[in-house]
Amino acid sequence: MIPRTASVLVFLLAVGAWLAAWSSPALAEQAAAQGTIAKYIGTIKSINGNVLTLTQESGPELTVTVEPNARILRLAPGEKDLKTAASIQLQDLQVGDTIRVRGYASTDAKSFPALEVLVISRSAVAAVSDQIRQDWQKRGMAGLVSAVDPAAGTVTVSVTSFTGKKDVVIHTTKSTVFRRYAPDSVKFEDAKPSSIADLHPGDQLRARGDRSADGNAFAAEEIVSGRFRNLAGTVNSVDASSGTLSVQDLFTKKAVQVKVSADSQLHKLPPEMAQRIAARVKGMMHPGAAGAGGNSAAGSAGSSANAPAGQSAYASGAPGGTPGAGMGGGMRSGGAPDFQQMLSRMPAVTLGDLHKGDAVMMVTTEGTPSTASTAITLLSGVEPILEAAPSGSEAMMLAPWSLGGAPAGGDAGNP
């Protein structure tokens, strides 16, 4: 799910480590004599004289007072050495700039006197964010967590492809960055810092790093995870004014309330594609039928409403990919289908286009006891698929990680 994300926060995720590593010898000397140095990272929300309002990567907004003797430096993307930084003036700062401020720790968690400001401009953030997005697409992988070994630092993920399912062991290190989606948000910027201990079987995971030559192992630099719900059923009612709909879940036979936000992706499956996928689903449900076999694209998770289902026949490369959508209608050069790419080529719909009785398939957030699930991806026009699996089957579920190909936009949904 590389889930629709804010490029600035994606950039912060990628460069936060080297922002934090930057050091100022002058400040270090002062700190030894006068007290503890603190630092904060975020984007400038507003500027009023020498007072900045800083939106942090995590935590509340911070009021930063730039001291008269403060050093203000601008660094080029990728640079880590302060010796290469250019000195600028306070008036050169702009709303939207990404900065790291350093100074003496304050007892007031809402304000901070800054003795040093390191800044990278919005254009640089955009450029780096695009590089990150492309790297996720080239060096990313996704699947369903089947086992976690925190002591060994490994995560086993089940991945589905044309040749069937296979397990990939993801190796992590102390430098691996972990993020986890909030249970009530589809936005990557709401994802929180996490750890391997937060991963559990059944979670959906996307990792960025290097795959081994045999494809059985993966060295992860960054991992984004979450637990999501797969729903399939018919629409009971639609309230476009409140942005909600009620769906009769095919599995539980219960009505489920789902919220549709500005970040939700709503598309309609073309009739001819729906018919081809339905034929594939029937073959998967009846092993003796033509086209059935050991390469079933059905997922490995259980078929409860709360368990993420596996790749569908459509998402796994069933016939009917949109013509011209890359290799085989959404195929990546590595052979795995890019569900997000195929989805983006389907006609977009609005909540007002849905009516009682329409068949839908969707991936939603897990939700909380006090909040309804929020739709991440909703696909209508799926009547033939649900008719092919009237009792509910993993075979007709959407792909588990359907937020996209990189958490940097286009999205996680496009981590």
Secondary structure as UniProt FT lines:
FT   HELIX           7..21
FT   HELIX           25..34
FT   STRAND          37..48
FT   TURN            49..50
FT   STRAND          51..56
FT   STRAND          62..74
FT   TURN            77..78
FT   HELIX           82..84
FT   STRAND          86..87
FT   HELIX           90..92
FT   TURN            95..96
FT   STRAND          98..104
FT   TURN            109..110
FT   STRAND          111..120
FT   HELIX           122..139
FT   STRAND          140..149
FT   TURN            150..153
FT   STRAND          154..161
FT   TURN            162..163
FT   STRAND          164..171
FT   TURN            174..175
FT   STRAND          177..180
FT   TURN            183..184
FT   HELIX           188..190
FT   STRAND          192..193
FT   HELIX           196..198
FT   TURN            201..202
FT   STRAND          204..211
FT   TURN            213..214
FT   STRAND          217..226
FT   STRAND          228..239
FT   TURN            240..243
FT   STRAND          244..249
FT   TURN            250..252
FT   STRAND          255..259
FT   TURN            262..263
FT   STRAND          265..268
FT   HELIX           271..285
FT   TURN            287..288
FT   TURN            290..291
FT   TURN            294..295
FT   TURN            305..306
FT   TURN            313..317
FT   TURN            323..324
FT   TURN            328..330
FT   TURN            333..334
FT   HELIX           339..344
FT   HELIX           351..353
FT   TURN            356..357
FT   STRAND          359..365
FT   TURN            369..370
FT   STRAND          373..380
FT   HELIX           383..388
FT   TURN            390..391
FT   HELIX           394..396
FT   TURN            407..408
//
